[in-house]
Amino acid sequence: MTHSKPIDILTFGETMGLVIAEPGPLEFAGNAQLRIGGAESNVAIVASRLGKSTHWVSRLGDDAFGRLVERTLRAEKVGLTVIQDPQRPTGLMVKERRSPSLQRVRYYRSTSAATRLSHEDIQDDLLSRASILHLTGITPA
């Protein structure tokens, strides 16, 4: 019998590479920042910072954005189950800060690795150890 540590919050869903262009439209932006974005990973990061044990499950492309997602979550002490998909890219979100109060967000995710997520990607062992399972509506859709 395995005695694995309990997980306070298990999250399951897509995290994307995030490009934030500012100021103005992307084609005129003087600067851009690279980050990650996704509700499930955001919840895991915040809970981890609050001292909770967290674990995130998803699919990522074998690319720079996928490595950025993994590295960022590991640095935040989030446990990971990552299924690498060499055939599909990591999803991408682009935010343009068009003015201090207006931004445009575009998603490039229709063919991302995470579109192949399945309930089979969550191991029974993870589910049995988790107190809370967090996912958003887009993941099961």
C-alpha positions in Angstrom: 0.0 0.0 0.0 1.4 3.4 -1.0 1.4 6.1 1.7 1.4 9.2 -0.4 0.9 12.7 0.9 -2.6 14.2 0.8 -3.4 17.0 -1.7 -5.4 19.9 -0.5 -6.3 21.1 -4.0 -6.1 19.1 -7.3 -6.5 21.2 -10.4 -7.2 20.0 -13.9 -7.2 22.2 -17.0 -5.3 24.2 -19.6 -2.6 26.7 -18.9 -1.2 28.7 -21.7 1.7 30.8 -22.6 0.8 34.5 -22.1 2.2 37.4 -24.0 1.3 40.8 -22.6 2.0 43.6 -25.1 2.1 47.2 -23.9 1.4 49.9 -24.5 -1.0 49.9 -27.4 -1.9 47.3 -30.1 0.5 44.4 -30.5 1.9 45.5 -33.8 3.0 48.8 -32.2 3.9 47.6 -28.7 7.2 48.7 -27.4 7.5 45.9 -25.0 6.1 42.4 -24.3 6.2 40.2 -21.3 6.1 36.4 -21.2 4.0 34.8 -18.5 1.6 32.0 -18.0 -2.2 32.1 -17.7 -5.0 29.7 -16.8 -7.6 29.6 -14.1 -6.6 26.2 -12.7 -2.9 27.0 -12.5 -3.7 30.4 -10.9 -5.7 28.7 -8.2 -2.9 26.2 -7.6 -0.3 28.9 -7.3 -2.4 31.0 -4.9 -3.2 28.0 -2.7 0.4 27.0 -2.7 1.5 30.4 -1.6 -1.1 30.1 1.2 0.6 27.0 2.4 -1.7 24.4 0.9 -0.5 21.3 -1.0 -1.5 21.6 -4.6 -1.2 19.5 -7.8 -2.0 20.5 -11.4 -2.8 18.1 -14.2 -2.7 19.0 -17.9 -1.3 18.5 -21.4 1.4 20.7 -22.8 3.2 20.9 -26.1 6.9 20.1 -26.4 7.8 23.7 -26.9 9.1 26.9 -25.1 5.7 27.9 -23.8 5.2 24.4 -22.3 8.6 24.6 -20.6 7.7 28.0 -19.3 4.5 26.7 -17.8 6.2 23.8 -16.2 9.1 25.8 -14.8 6.8 28.5 -13.4 4.6 26.0 -11.6 7.5 24.1 -10.2 9.0 27.3 -8.9 5.7 28.0 -7.1 5.9 24.5 -5.5 2.9 23.1 -7.3 2.9 19.4 -7.9 2.7 18.4 -11.6 1.3 15.7 -13.8 2.2 16.8 -17.3 1.4 14.8 -20.4 3.7 16.0 -23.2 2.2 16.1 -26.7 4.9 16.5 -29.4 2.2 16.8 -32.1 0.3 19.8 -30.6 1.5 23.2 -29.3 0.9 24.7 -25.9 -2.0 27.1 -26.1 -1.3 30.8 -26.3 -3.1 33.9 -24.9 -2.1 37.4 -26.1 -3.2 40.5 -24.2 -2.9 43.9 -25.7 -3.2 46.9 -23.3 -4.7 49.3 -25.7 -5.1 52.0 -23.0 -4.9 52.0 -19.2 -8.5 50.9 -18.9 -9.0 48.8 -22.1 -7.4 45.6 -23.2 -8.0 43.0 -25.9 -7.4 39.3 -25.3 -7.0 36.7 -28.0 -6.7 33.0 -27.6 -4.8 30.6 -29.8 -5.8 27.3 -28.4 -8.2 25.4 -30.7 -5.4 22.9 -31.6 -3.5 23.0 -28.4 -2.2 20.0 -26.5 -4.8 20.6 -23.8 -7.7 20.1 -26.2 -6.9 16.4 -25.9 -7.4 16.4 -22.1 -9.4 13.5 -20.9 -10.7 12.3 -17.5 -8.3 9.4 -18.0 -5.4 11.9 -17.6 -6.1 12.1 -13.9 -4.7 9.1 -12.0 -7.0 7.5 -9.5 -4.3 7.9 -6.9 -4.4 11.7 -7.3 -8.1 11.8 -7.0 -8.1 9.6 -3.8 -5.6 11.9 -2.1 -7.3 15.2 -3.1 -9.6 17.1 -0.7 -10.8 19.4 -3.5 -10.9 19.0 -7.3 -10.9 22.4 -9.1 -11.7 22.8 -12.8 -13.5 25.4 -14.9 -16.3 25.0 -17.3 -14.2 25.1 -20.4 -12.2 21.9 -19.5 -15.1 19.5 -19.5 -16.7 21.3 -22.5 
